[in-house]
């Protein structure tokens, strides 16, 4: 299949333009909601979303599959983008409680709370062995629905706000990131972004990049195993 980012890029550019405009901000948020929906399994429509197309026929074996020449598995990609969305939308945008809690960790069957940025290939392999893939997909769906509610409450007056020091401290205290360099750099990256910037990256752009990788992994599995 063609890269799903090819048709996404013009929408991302338009989103940036609309959000930057005072008069077209609400139109931009409508587009943001639609784009966010495309990377989730939230609203059932006549035609499926990009993400719904991905999860069709997505068995646990496919989700856990990591080719030797690849860093990630679909399981890692979905955890990574969902964990980041959960933290960004709830901590840095709405200053509310994250979806992830002890109960979700137990359901997904992992102790990990961070985004996986500092994982090694061995870490990914160990992660894939124990993760409950069905609960991972449920966690993603729950996060997506929660983010939709948050996005609907963002006003034009909010768009230039940056995360507070207290919000950034929560990123560390709630163990969204680890102290490894591959992980901790995100604290400055996110901390320098406005609400608009966070909507563009990671709420929309970041997710489609990893979902595109998931499609590639799914196709590779089918080529190898039939």
N, CA, C and O of each residue as an XYZ file, in Angstrom:
904
protein
N       0.845     -1.192      0.000
C       0.000      0.000      0.000
C       0.884      1.248      0.000
O       2.046      1.207      0.407
N       0.315      2.337     -0.458
C       1.033      3.601     -0.422
C       1.146      4.085      1.016
O       0.320      3.737      1.859
N       2.142      4.868      1.290
C       2.305      5.428      2.616
C       1.067      6.244      2.989
O       0.606      7.081      2.213
N       0.535      5.990      4.188
C      -0.665      6.721      4.596
C      -0.348      8.178      4.908
O      -1.254      9.001      5.041
N       0.925      8.490      5.025
C       1.293      9.883      5.300
C       1.193     10.761      4.057
O       1.140     11.985      4.170
N       1.167     10.151      2.873
C       1.157     10.938      1.632
C      -0.082     11.821      1.537
O       0.019     12.993      1.174
N      -1.249     11.269      1.860
C      -2.484     12.050      1.822
C      -2.678     12.849      3.110
O      -3.484     13.778      3.164
N      -1.938     12.477      4.129
C      -2.066     13.155      5.424
C      -1.355     14.505      5.425
O      -1.839     15.461      6.030
N      -0.226     14.585      4.758
C       0.618     15.784      4.832
C      -0.101     17.081      4.452
O       0.058     18.076      5.159
N      -0.889     17.117      3.362
C      -1.617     18.359      3.043
C      -2.608     18.757      4.135
O      -2.809     19.943      4.396
N      -3.233     17.749      4.778
C      -4.162     18.039      5.869
C      -3.419     18.630      7.062
O      -3.912     19.536      7.734
N      -2.232     18.102      7.310
C      -1.436     18.602      8.429
C      -1.046     20.065      8.200
O      -1.058     20.873      9.129
N      -0.703     20.389      6.967
C      -0.350     21.768      6.623
C      -1.558     22.687      6.792
O      -1.440     23.788      7.330
N      -2.707     22.231      6.332
C      -3.921     23.035      6.464
C      -4.279     23.218      7.931
O      -4.699     24.302      8.335
N      -4.118     22.176      8.728
C      -4.403     22.263     10.153
C      -3.551     23.338     10.818
O      -4.048     24.131     11.617
N      -2.280     23.355     10.485
C      -1.369     24.360     11.044
C      -1.826     25.771     10.696
O      -1.807     26.661     11.545
N      -2.233     25.973      9.457
C      -2.675     27.286      9.000
C      -3.956     27.724      9.707
O      -4.073     28.876     10.125
N      -4.907     26.815      9.838
C      -6.188     27.151     10.456
C      -6.039     27.451     11.946
O      -6.643     28.394     12.459
N      -5.239     26.650     12.630
C      -5.063     26.854     14.066
C      -4.364     28.178     14.365
O      -4.592     28.786     15.411
N      -3.519     28.617     13.448
C      -2.784     29.869     13.639
C      -3.670     31.088     13.424
O      -3.335     32.189     13.860
N      -4.792     30.894     12.756
C      -5.693     31.999     12.429
C      -6.738     32.199     13.523
O      -7.363     31.241     13.977
N      -6.922     33.438     13.936
C      -7.931     33.732     14.945
C      -9.325     33.471     14.414
O     -10.164     32.901     15.111
N      -9.573     33.884     13.187
C     -10.904     33.755     12.607
C     -11.236     32.318     12.202
O     -12.410     31.954     12.129
N     -10.213     31.496     11.939
C     -10.461     30.135     11.459
C     -10.057     29.068     12.477
O      -9.966     27.886     12.148
N      -9.817     29.497     13.707
C      -9.375     28.546     14.726
C     -10.403     27.443     14.951
O     -10.039     26.269     15.026
N     -11.667     27.795     15.060
C     -12.706     26.786     15.296
C     -12.771     25.786     14.142
O     -12.990     24.593     14.353
N     -12.578     26.284     12.925
C     -12.527     25.397     11.766
C     -11.318     24.459     11.893
O     -11.379     23.282     11.538
N     -10.230     25.016     12.407
C      -9.042     24.211     12.624
C      -9.275     23.119     13.649
O      -8.805     21.995     13.473
N      -9.993     23.432     14.716
C     -10.279     22.424     15.730
C     -11.213     21.339     15.195
O     -11.093     20.173     15.572
N     -12.131     21.718     14.327
C     -12.985     20.710     13.683
C     -12.133     19.738     12.859
O     -12.348     18.526     12.882
N     -11.170     20.297     12.135
C     -10.271     19.462     11.349
C      -9.404     18.599     12.268
O      -9.166     17.426     11.980
N      -8.940     19.175     13.357
C      -8.118     18.443     14.317
C      -8.883     17.238     14.868
O      -8.325     16.147     14.988
N     -10.134     17.431     15.196
C     -10.966     16.338     15.698
C     -11.118     15.235     14.657
O     -11.059     14.051     14.987
N     -11.311     15.625     13.407
C     -11.462     14.638     12.338
C     -10.158     13.871     12.115
O     -10.172     12.654     11.930
N      -9.044     14.581     12.132
C      -7.740     13.931     11.931
C      -7.415     13.009     13.102
O      -6.898     11.908     12.915
N      -7.724     13.470     14.305
C      -7.500     12.632     15.480
C      -8.357     11.370     15.409
O      -7.900     10.281     15.758
N      -9.587     11.520     14.962
C     -10.464     10.362     14.821
C      -9.900      9.347     13.825
O     -10.097      8.143     13.989
N      -9.204      9.826     12.800
C      -8.642      8.936     11.783
C      -7.576      8.003     12.343
O      -7.328      6.937     11.779
N      -6.942      8.392     13.447
C      -5.894      7.547     14.016
C      -6.415      6.765     15.226
O      -5.641      6.274     16.048
N      -7.746      6.661     15.312
C      -8.365      5.921     16.411
C      -9.546      5.082     15.940
O     -10.018      5.193     14.809
N      -9.998      4.240     16.861
C     -11.173      3.405     16.641
C     -12.279      3.927     17.549
O     -12.657      3.290     18.532
N     -12.786      5.105     17.191
C     -13.728      5.772     18.081
C     -15.130      5.824     17.482
O     -16.073      5.243     18.020
N     -15.247      6.521     16.374
C     -16.559      6.756     15.762
C     -16.743      5.825     14.574
O     -15.931      5.828     13.649
N     -17.795      5.038     14.594
C     -18.091      4.136     13.491
C     -18.746      4.919     12.351
O     -19.733      5.625     12.555
N     -18.193      4.784     11.173
C     -18.730      5.474     10.001
C     -18.946      4.464      8.885
O     -18.591      3.292      9.014
N     -19.535      4.934      7.782
C     -19.721      4.060      6.618
C     -18.382      3.578      6.090
O     -18.240      2.422      5.691
N     -17.402      4.469      6.088
C     -16.050      4.097      5.687
C     -15.162      4.134      6.917
O     -15.286      5.032      7.749
N     -14.263      3.158      7.037
C     -13.453      3.040      8.238
C     -12.373      4.108      8.290
O     -11.981      4.666      7.265
N     -11.907      4.379      9.481
C     -10.795      5.304      9.657
C      -9.498      4.596      9.255
O      -9.488      3.384      9.040
N      -8.422      5.350      9.157
C      -7.121      4.765      8.839
C      -6.762      3.716      9.881
O      -6.310      2.624      9.536
N      -6.958      4.036     11.137
C      -6.613      3.105     12.211
C      -7.502      1.865     12.181
O      -7.021      0.754     12.405
N      -8.791      2.045     11.907
C      -9.684      0.891     11.816
C      -9.256     -0.047     10.686
O      -9.399     -1.265     10.799
N      -8.737      0.516      9.610
C      -8.216     -0.314      8.522
C      -7.004     -1.111      8.983
O      -6.813     -2.258      8.579
N      -6.187     -0.493      9.835
C      -5.002     -1.174     10.355
C      -5.380     -2.364     11.219
O      -4.786     -3.432     11.071
N      -6.344     -2.219     12.113
C      -6.615     -3.262     13.092
C      -7.475     -4.402     12.561
O      -7.691     -5.390     13.264
N      -7.969     -4.281     11.334
C      -8.685     -5.400     10.716
C      -7.714     -6.564     10.527
O      -6.679     -6.406      9.878
N      -8.033     -7.711     11.077
C      -7.178     -8.882     10.940
C      -5.881     -8.803     11.715
O      -4.952     -9.568     11.456
N      -5.810     -7.878     12.670
C      -4.572     -7.687     13.428
C      -4.563     -8.660     14.615
O      -5.070     -8.342     15.690
N      -3.987     -9.837     14.409
C      -3.937    -10.862     15.446
C      -2.849    -10.546     16.474
O      -1.971     -9.725     16.208
N      -2.896    -11.182     17.634
C      -1.832    -10.985     18.629
C      -0.441    -11.281     18.071
O       0.518    -10.582     18.394
N      -0.329    -12.312     17.235
C       0.981    -12.640     16.658
C       1.505    -11.501     15.794
O       2.697    -11.195     15.824
N       0.622    -10.871     15.027
C       1.040     -9.751     14.173
C       1.421     -8.547     15.034
O       2.408     -7.863     14.761
N       0.639     -8.302     16.059
C       0.912     -7.159     16.939
C       2.269     -7.307     17.622
O       2.973     -6.321     17.834
N       2.630     -8.536     17.964
C       3.885     -8.794     18.686
C       5.091     -8.950     17.765
O       6.228     -8.968     18.236
N       4.863     -9.060     16.480
C       5.943     -9.358     15.523
C       6.942     -8.212     15.416
O       6.565     -7.068     15.160
N       8.220     -8.532     15.614
C       9.296     -7.560     15.406
C      10.363     -8.183     14.520
O      11.097     -9.063     14.969
N      10.463     -7.738     13.254
C      11.517     -8.245     12.368
C      12.899     -7.947     12.953
O      13.072     -6.956     13.662
N      13.862     -8.786     12.665
C      15.202     -8.610     13.237
C      15.842     -7.290     12.811
O      16.676     -6.747     13.535
N      15.464     -6.775     11.657
C      16.047     -5.513     11.185
C      15.215     -4.295     11.596
O      15.481     -3.182     11.144
N      14.216     -4.502     12.447
C      13.340     -3.412     12.883
C      13.491     -3.190     14.382
O      13.683     -4.144     15.135
N      13.407     -1.940     14.816
C      13.438     -1.656     16.251
C      12.112     -2.014     16.891
O      12.075     -2.593     17.977
N      11.026     -1.671     16.222
C       9.717     -1.729     16.865
C       8.847     -2.872     16.381
O       9.070     -3.460     15.322
N       7.858     -3.160     17.191
C       6.733     -4.021     16.841
C       5.500     -3.132     16.788
O       5.553     -1.973     17.200
N       4.402     -3.658     16.291
C       3.155     -2.888     16.322
C       2.757     -2.619     17.775
O       2.242     -1.548     18.096
N       3.001     -3.599     18.648
C       2.678     -3.413     20.066
C       3.416     -2.208     20.636
O       2.829     -1.372     21.323
N       4.713     -2.131     20.339
C       5.480     -0.993     20.853
C       4.987      0.312     20.246
O       4.803      1.293     20.967
N       4.769      0.343     18.929
C       4.309      1.571     18.268
C       2.994      2.065     18.875
O       2.847      3.254     19.159
N       2.036      1.148     19.075
C       0.733      1.555     19.606
C       0.840      2.008     21.058
O       0.195      2.976     21.459
N       1.657      1.307     21.845
C       1.884      1.756     23.224
C       2.520      3.143     23.233
O       2.085      4.027     23.971
N       3.535      3.325     22.423
C       4.306      4.566     22.374
C       3.425      5.772     22.050
O       3.461      6.773     22.766
N       2.642      5.686     20.989
C       1.829      6.837     20.586
C       0.646      7.051     21.526
O       0.220      8.185     21.747
N       0.121      5.966     22.074
C      -1.019      6.094     22.987
C      -0.579      6.638     24.332
O      -1.261      7.470     24.929
N       0.566      6.163     24.806
C       1.090      6.637     26.086
C       1.404      8.131     26.019
O       1.126      8.879     26.956
N       1.989      8.552     24.895
C       2.290      9.971     24.722
C       1.005     10.786     24.631
O       0.902     11.847     25.247
N       0.029     10.303     23.873
C      -1.235     11.033     23.766
C      -1.912     11.167     25.123
O      -2.420     12.234     25.466
N      -1.917     10.100     25.883
C      -2.531     10.105     27.211
C      -1.900     11.198     28.085
O      -2.604     11.979     28.724
N      -0.573     11.237     28.102
C       0.136     12.212     28.946
C      -0.028     13.635     28.437
O      -0.276     14.549     29.223
N       0.106     13.831     27.144
C       0.029     15.185     26.578
C      -1.365     15.771     26.747
O      -1.514     16.909     27.191
N      -2.382     15.001     26.394
C      -3.745     15.537     26.444
C      -4.204     15.787     27.878
O      -4.868     16.784     28.159
N      -3.848     14.878     28.778
C      -4.350     15.002     30.152
C      -3.471     15.836     31.069
O      -3.981     16.559     31.925
N      -2.156     15.746     30.903
C      -1.280     16.510     31.790
C      -0.996     17.904     31.236
O      -1.180     18.901     31.934
N      -0.549     17.973     29.983
C      -0.073     19.248     29.446
C      -1.159     20.111     28.808
O      -1.005     21.330     28.731
N      -2.249     19.507     28.351
C      -3.313     20.308     27.732
C      -4.436     20.603     28.722
O      -4.809     21.761     28.909
N      -4.978     19.561     29.359
C      -6.163     19.794     30.204
C      -5.872     19.782     31.696
O      -6.754     20.085     32.501
N      -4.627     19.430     32.081
C      -4.242     19.374     33.495
C      -5.223     18.497     34.280
O      -5.725     18.890     35.333
N      -5.478     17.316     33.750
C      -6.404     16.372     34.375
C      -5.688     15.049     34.623
O      -4.490     14.925     34.367
N      -6.425     14.066     35.120
C      -5.832     12.770     35.426
C      -5.651     11.944     34.154
O      -6.507     11.944     33.270
N      -4.525     11.245     34.080
C      -4.276     10.373     32.942
C      -5.216      9.162     32.969
O      -5.748      8.790     34.016
N      -5.402      8.569     31.811
C      -6.167      7.327     31.724
C      -5.385      6.199     32.378
O      -5.948      5.416     33.144
N      -4.084      6.110     32.082
C      -3.263      5.028     32.621
C      -3.214      5.097     34.141
O      -2.936      6.145     34.723
N      -3.486      3.971     34.765
C      -3.385      3.844     36.215
C      -2.990      2.402     36.541
O      -2.726      1.611     35.636
N      -2.952      2.068     37.800
C      -2.539      0.729     38.221
C      -3.427     -0.342     37.606
O      -2.939     -1.392     37.186
N      -4.728     -0.080     37.552
C      -5.667     -1.057     36.995
C      -5.359     -1.334     35.524
O      -5.370     -2.485     35.090
N      -5.081     -0.260     34.749
C      -4.769     -0.457     33.335
C      -3.447     -1.202     33.168
O      -3.320     -2.048     32.283
N      -2.479     -0.897     33.998
C      -1.210     -1.618     33.931
C      -1.418     -3.118     34.157
O      -0.824     -3.953     33.475
N      -2.267     -3.432     35.121
C      -2.558     -4.842     35.394
C      -3.304     -5.484     34.236
O      -3.032     -6.631     33.881
N      -4.233     -4.759     33.649
C      -4.993     -5.304     32.518
C      -4.089     -5.545     31.312
O      -4.194     -6.577     30.648
N      -3.210     -4.600     31.035
C      -2.308     -4.725     29.888
C      -1.172     -5.707     30.203
O      -0.487     -6.188     29.301
N      -0.986     -5.993     31.495
C       0.004     -6.964     31.969
C       1.432     -6.454     31.860
O       2.347     -7.210     31.533
N       1.618     -5.165     32.137
C       2.957     -4.580     32.129
C       3.114     -3.662     33.333
O       2.129     -3.172     33.886
N       4.355     -3.435     33.731
C       4.658     -2.489     34.799
C       5.146     -1.158     34.240
O       5.272     -0.177     34.973
N       5.419     -1.129     32.944
C       5.929      0.069     32.280
C       4.907      1.193     32.346
O       3.715      0.972     32.134
N       5.382      2.409     32.643
C       4.503      3.582     32.602
C       5.027      4.646     31.640
O       4.324      5.609     31.334
N       6.270      4.474     31.159
C       6.854      5.495     30.287
C       6.528      5.224     28.828
O       5.885      4.229     28.496
N       6.977      6.117     27.969
C       6.620      6.088     26.552
C       7.402      5.078     25.719
O       7.071      4.843     24.556
N       8.430      4.483     26.302
C       9.222      3.504     25.569
C      10.311      4.095     24.701
O      10.930      3.374     23.918
N      10.562      5.383     24.820
C      11.581      6.019     23.982
C      12.981      5.468     24.209
O      13.795      5.427     23.286
N      13.258      5.048     25.428
C      14.596      4.557     25.759
C      14.700      3.031     25.691
O      15.700      2.456     26.121
N      13.678      2.384     25.157
C      13.713      0.928     25.013
C      14.847      0.499     24.087
O      15.186      1.202     23.135
N      15.424     -0.655     24.376
C      16.324     -1.331     23.446
C      15.517     -2.375     22.689
O      14.347     -2.598     23.002
N      16.122     -3.011     21.706
C      15.426     -4.080     20.986
C      15.053     -5.216     21.937
O      13.984     -5.812     21.810
N      15.937     -5.511     22.886
C      15.628     -6.547     23.876
C      14.441     -6.142     24.736
O      13.606     -6.975     25.089
N      14.371     -4.871     25.067
C      13.225     -4.369     25.845
C      11.925     -4.554     25.068
O      10.901     -4.945     25.628
N      11.985     -4.267     23.765
C      10.794     -4.432     22.926
C      10.387     -5.901     22.880
O       9.203     -6.222     22.978
N      11.361     -6.788     22.731
C      11.073     -8.222     22.694
C      10.416     -8.689     23.995
O       9.441     -9.439     23.968
N      10.950     -8.245     25.124
C      10.377     -8.618     26.421
C       8.983     -8.040     26.599
O       8.088     -8.696     27.131
N       8.811     -6.806     26.148
C       7.512     -6.130     26.184
C       6.484     -6.930     25.378
O       5.362     -7.156     25.831
N       6.887     -7.355     24.172
C       5.986     -8.095     23.288
C       5.560     -9.435     23.870
O       4.440     -9.886     23.632
N       6.443    -10.073     24.628
C       6.155    -11.405     25.176
C       5.049    -11.376     26.218
O       4.267    -12.320     26.334
N       4.988    -10.288     26.975
C       4.070    -10.281     28.116
C       2.805     -9.459     27.903
O       1.833     -9.636     28.637
N       2.792     -8.580     26.934
C       1.687     -7.638     26.808
C       0.388     -8.328     26.398
O       0.387     -9.218     25.547
N      -0.708     -7.911     27.010
C      -2.039     -8.369     26.630
C      -2.502     -7.469     25.488
O      -2.911     -6.330     25.712
N      -2.435     -7.982     24.282
C      -2.690     -7.148     23.104
C      -4.134     -6.652     23.041
O      -4.387     -5.540     22.578
N      -5.064     -7.455     23.496
C      -6.468     -7.046     23.479
C      -6.695     -5.850     24.391
O      -7.409     -4.912     24.037
N      -6.077     -5.893     25.576
C      -6.219     -4.775     26.516
C      -5.458     -3.541     26.044
O      -5.865     -2.413     26.325
N      -4.359     -3.751     25.330
C      -3.637     -2.618     24.746
C      -4.541     -1.860     23.776
O      -4.575     -0.630     23.790
N      -5.271     -2.592     22.938
C      -6.180     -1.949     21.983
C      -7.324     -1.239     22.709
O      -7.779     -0.182     22.273
N      -7.785     -1.822     23.817
C      -8.841     -1.177     24.606
C      -8.324      0.100     25.261
O      -9.030      1.106     25.326
N      -7.081      0.047     25.747
C      -6.472      1.249     26.334
C      -6.399      2.360     25.295
O      -6.724      3.512     25.582
N      -5.970      2.008     24.089
C      -5.879      3.020     23.023
C      -7.253      3.627     22.724
O      -7.374      4.839     22.546
N      -8.269      2.792     22.671
C      -9.609      3.297     22.374
C     -10.090      4.235     23.487
O     -10.691      5.274     23.211
N      -9.828      3.872     24.721
C     -10.235      4.697     25.858
C      -9.515      6.045     25.845
O     -10.126      7.087     26.080
N      -8.217      6.014     25.571
C      -7.446      7.257     25.480
C      -7.981      8.144     24.363
O      -8.112      9.356     24.531
N      -8.287      7.536     23.230
C      -8.800      8.303     22.096
C     -10.108      9.012     22.411
O     -10.277     10.186     22.083
N     -11.030      8.303     23.045
C     -12.317      8.899     23.418
C     -12.110     10.050     24.409
O     -12.746     11.100     24.306
N     -11.216      9.830     25.360
C     -10.928     10.864     26.354
C     -10.336     12.111     25.704
O     -10.703     13.232     26.057
N      -9.421     11.918     24.755
C      -8.800     13.050     24.070
C      -9.820     13.833     23.251
O      -9.750     15.060     23.184
N     -10.763     13.133     22.630
C     -11.799     13.824     21.863
C     -12.559     14.805     22.760
O     -12.859     15.925     22.347
N     -12.865     14.385     23.970
C     -13.572     15.280     24.910
C     -12.707     16.497     25.252
O     -13.210     17.615     25.360
N     -11.423     16.269     25.418
C     -10.508     17.363     25.746
C     -10.400     18.339     24.584
O     -10.446     19.552     24.788
N     -10.258     17.824     23.370
C     -10.118     18.677     22.194
C     -11.337     19.570     21.991
O     -11.204     20.716     21.562
N     -12.507     19.059     22.295
C     -13.743     19.831     22.102
C     -13.843     21.023     23.058
O     -14.656     21.922     22.848
N     -13.025     21.028     24.092
C     -13.078     22.121     25.071
C     -11.977     23.159     24.889
O     -11.904     24.118     25.658
N     -11.125     22.987     23.894
C     -10.032     23.940     23.659
C     -10.577     25.178     22.942
O     -11.273     25.065     21.933
N     -10.255     26.347     23.468
C     -10.716     27.607     22.892
C      -9.559     28.336     22.209
O      -8.389     28.029     22.438
N      -9.906     29.295     21.376
C      -8.891     30.081     20.659
C      -7.960     30.787     21.632
O      -6.774     30.957     21.348
N      -8.485     31.196     22.770
C      -7.682     31.899     23.772
C      -6.627     30.993     24.418
O      -5.688     31.480     25.047
N      -6.785     29.681     24.260
C      -5.856     28.725     24.872
C      -4.648     28.418     24.001
O      -3.661     27.869     24.490
N      -4.707     28.759     22.727
C      -3.769     28.178     21.767
C      -2.304     28.564     21.972
O      -1.414     27.831     21.542
N      -2.040     29.685     22.611
C      -0.653     30.112     22.805
C      -0.104     29.752     24.190
O       1.038     30.074     24.517
N      -0.916     29.095     24.982
C      -0.458     28.704     26.314
C       0.607     27.618     26.218
O       0.538     26.742     25.355
N       1.588     27.682     27.106
C       2.611     26.645     27.206
C       2.440     25.892     28.522
O       1.843     26.416     29.463
N       2.957     24.671     28.594
C       2.856     23.912     29.842
C       3.495     24.663     31.002
O       4.523     25.319     30.834
N       2.887     24.568     32.167
C       3.449     25.184     33.376
C       4.539     24.273     33.951
O       4.653     23.107     33.573
N       5.325     24.818     34.859
C       6.363     24.017     35.518
C       5.741     22.879     36.326
O       6.315     21.794     36.421
N       4.579     23.126     36.903
C       3.901     22.076     37.662
C       3.469     20.934     36.745
O       3.574     19.764     37.111
N       2.985     21.278     35.559
C       2.591     20.237     34.609
C       3.803     19.423     34.157
O       3.724     18.201     34.037
N       4.910     20.097     33.908
C       6.118     19.397     33.492
C       6.656     18.510     34.611
O       7.205     17.439     34.349
N       6.499     18.955     35.859
C       6.910     18.124     36.993
C       6.073     16.860     37.060
O       6.567     15.805     37.457
N       4.819     16.959     36.678
C       3.948     15.784     36.661
C       4.429     14.753     35.644
O       4.326     13.548     35.877
N       4.951     15.224     34.524
C       5.484     14.304     33.516
C       6.555     13.408     34.142
O       6.640     12.219     33.835
N       7.360     13.988     35.014
C       8.418     13.222     35.678
C       7.872     12.415     36.854
O       8.182     11.231     36.990
N       7.068     13.043     37.699
C       6.580     12.354     38.897
C       5.651     11.195     38.556
O       5.587     10.216     39.299
N       4.931     11.296     37.438
C       4.034     10.220     37.023
C       4.714      9.255     36.054
O       4.073      8.402     35.440
N       6.032      9.418     35.937
C       6.893      8.474     35.208
C       6.487      8.266     33.756
O       6.492      7.148     33.241
N       6.135      9.374     33.112
C       5.877      9.344     31.668
C       7.195      9.176     30.920
O       7.256      8.517     29.882
N       8.244      9.779     31.462
C       9.582      9.693     30.885
C      10.534      9.063     31.898
O      10.274      9.057     33.102
N      11.641      8.533     31.382
C      12.704      8.029     32.245
C      13.856      9.032     32.211
O      13.792     10.032     31.496
N      14.892      8.767     32.974
C      16.022      9.698     33.043
C      17.030      9.487     31.910
O      17.961     10.278     31.754
N      16.849      8.422     31.118
C      17.747      8.198     29.975
C      17.617      9.340     28.968
O      16.537      9.905     28.795
N      18.717      9.672     28.310
C      18.738     10.782     27.368
C      17.721     10.610     26.247
O      17.117     11.580     25.788
N      17.534      9.350     25.808
C      16.595      9.077     24.711
C      15.152      9.398     25.095
O      14.279      9.517     24.235
N      14.921      9.532     26.378
C      13.583      9.807     26.879
C      13.437     11.232     27.418
O      12.495     11.939     27.059
N      14.362     11.650     28.275
C      14.209     12.900     29.018
C      14.226     14.144     28.138
O      13.732     15.195     28.546
N      14.795     14.038     26.923
C      14.837     15.203     26.034
C      13.428     15.709     25.687
O      13.234     16.880     25.360
N      12.467     14.806     25.768
C      11.097     15.187     25.418
C      10.516     16.213     26.390
O       9.591     16.944     26.039
N      11.047     16.268     27.591
C      10.532     17.233     28.564
C      10.725     18.666     28.057
O       9.810     19.484     28.152
N      11.902     18.971     27.525
C      12.147     20.299     26.942
C      11.374     20.480     25.647
O      10.847     21.560     25.379
N      11.306     19.434     24.851
C      10.594     19.497     23.562
C       9.135     19.853     23.780
O       8.619     20.770     23.142
N       8.470     19.145     24.665
C       7.068     19.434     24.956
C       6.910     20.745     25.707
O       5.955     21.486     25.474
N       7.844     21.036     26.610
C       7.738     22.229     27.430
C       7.821     23.523     26.645
O       7.329     24.558     27.095
N       8.440     23.474     25.475
C       8.568     24.668     24.637
C       7.425     24.835     23.642
O       7.402     25.798     22.875
N       6.487     23.911     23.653
C       5.380     23.979     22.700
C       4.150     24.642     23.305
O       3.865     24.503     24.494
N       3.434     25.363     22.459
C       2.130     25.897     22.835
C       1.083     24.809     22.665
O       1.381     23.726     22.162
N      -0.144     25.098     23.084
C      -1.247     24.152     22.857
C      -1.345     23.832     21.368
O      -1.494     22.672     20.984
N      -1.261     24.871     20.531
C      -1.282     24.642     19.079
C      -0.187     23.673     18.662
O      -0.430     22.750     17.884
N       1.011     23.881     19.178
C       2.130     23.025     18.823
C       1.913     21.588     19.241
O       2.289     20.665     18.519
N       1.308     21.388     20.403
C       1.040     20.032     20.882
C      -0.050     19.352     20.059
O      -0.024     18.136     19.871
N      -1.008     20.139     19.569
C      -2.045     19.566     18.708
C      -1.440     19.066     17.392
O      -1.856     18.044     16.846
N      -0.458     19.808     16.906
C       0.198     19.409     15.658
C       1.165     18.252     15.876
O       1.292     17.364     15.033
N       1.847     18.276     17.024
C       2.852     17.264     17.326
C       2.979     17.142     18.836
O       3.603     17.996     19.465
N       2.402     16.096     19.437
C       2.184     14.762     18.878
C       0.744     14.341     18.594
O       0.534     13.251     18.062
N      -0.263     15.168     18.929
C      -1.648     14.694     18.869
C      -2.062     14.229     17.472
O      -2.861     13.300     17.353
N      -1.543     14.846     16.422
C      -1.912     14.412     15.068
C      -0.710     13.814     14.316
O      -0.690     12.616     14.033
N       0.273     14.636     13.999
C       1.379     14.208     13.133
C       2.143     12.992     13.664
O       2.400     12.054     12.909
N       2.494     12.991     14.896
C       3.283     11.906     15.476
C       2.573     10.561     15.335
O       3.209      9.542     15.067
N       1.276     10.563     15.513
C       0.529      9.309     15.490
C       0.491      8.688     14.100
O       0.640      7.474     13.962
N       0.297      9.498     13.078
C       0.195      8.929     11.735
C       1.524      8.344     11.282
O       1.543      7.368     10.532
N       2.628      8.919     11.723
C       3.953      8.392     11.370
C       4.107      6.969     11.885
O       4.565      6.086     11.160
N       3.721      6.748     13.149
C       3.867      5.416     13.727
C       2.814      4.444     13.203
O       3.087      3.250     13.076
N       1.632      4.930     12.903
C       0.616      4.057     12.308
C       1.050      3.613     10.916
O       0.798      2.478     10.511
N       1.703      4.512     10.189
C       2.277      4.134      8.896
C       3.297      3.001      9.078
O       3.334      2.063      8.281
N       4.121      3.092     10.124
C       5.074      2.027     10.425
C       4.347      0.719     10.752
O       4.810     -0.362     10.388
N       3.215      0.825     11.436
C       2.435     -0.366     11.776
C       1.921     -1.080     10.526
O       1.942     -2.308     10.452
N       1.464     -0.309      9.553
C       1.020     -0.910      8.296
C       2.162     -1.681      7.637
O       1.958     -2.774      7.108
N       3.350     -1.112      7.673
C       4.517     -1.766      7.067
C       4.846     -3.068      7.786
O       5.171     -4.065      7.143
N       4.765     -3.066      9.111
C       5.030     -4.268      9.889
C       3.968     -5.338      9.623
O       4.281     -6.525      9.534
N       2.726     -4.911      9.498
C       1.633     -5.839      9.201
C       1.837     -6.500      7.845
O       1.649     -7.708      7.705
N       2.221     -5.713      6.850
C       2.468     -6.245      5.512
C       3.662     -7.189      5.499
O       3.638     -8.218      4.823
N       4.699     -6.843      6.241
C       5.885     -7.687      6.283
C       5.560     -9.026      6.928
O       6.028    -10.066      6.463
N       4.782     -9.014      7.969
C       4.369    -10.269      8.608
C       3.646    -11.167      7.620
O       3.898    -12.371      7.571
N       2.755    -10.592      6.836
C       1.995    -11.382      5.862
C       2.884    -11.933      4.760
O       2.654    -13.035      4.261
N       3.911    -11.156      4.375
C       4.833    -11.654      3.357
C       5.672    -12.814      3.889
O       5.983    -13.757      3.161
N       6.030    -12.729      5.159
C       6.883    -13.775      5.753
C       6.091    -15.021      6.122
O       6.543    -16.142      5.889
N       4.910    -14.824      6.698
C       4.161    -15.955      7.229
C       2.919    -16.332      6.417
O       2.276    -17.351      6.669
N       2.600    -15.475      5.428
C       1.473    -15.773      4.568
C       0.121    -15.432      5.193
O      -0.918    -15.637      4.565
